[in-house]
Amino acid sequence: MNSMTFRDCIEACTSCATACQHCATECLKEEDVKLMSLCIALDRECALVCTATAQLLAIGSENATALCKVCAEICEMCANECGKFQQMKHCRDCAKECLTCYEECRGMIERELV
């Protein structure tokens, strides 16, 4: 497994993790933080799994595609939750990054199945 082969997925995971961390931080500044609690929790989970996935891909781990499946699932959940708050730029941006990461991870899974 060559990490250069997975550069797009690594970059998507890294970018998503950054967007999720930013979104969680900005959500904590919102007037109704309780309303944002699921968004914040999913942002944190998504950032963690994206970071781990990028690291496994970078080292060419045989377990990377297994983690890509989990990463895709959490990215989809996070995108859906952030998508509920389209009026907030940080949530819009996060949802976009999560969907990109979801697509890249799904692509990794599909390539593994071929």
ABEGO torsion letter per residue (X at the ends): XBAAAAAAAAAAAAAAAAAAAAAAAAAAABABAAAAAAAAAAAAAAAAAAAAAAAAAAAGBAAAAAAAAAAAAAAAAAAAAAAAAAABAAAAAAAAAAAAAAAAAAAAAAAAAX
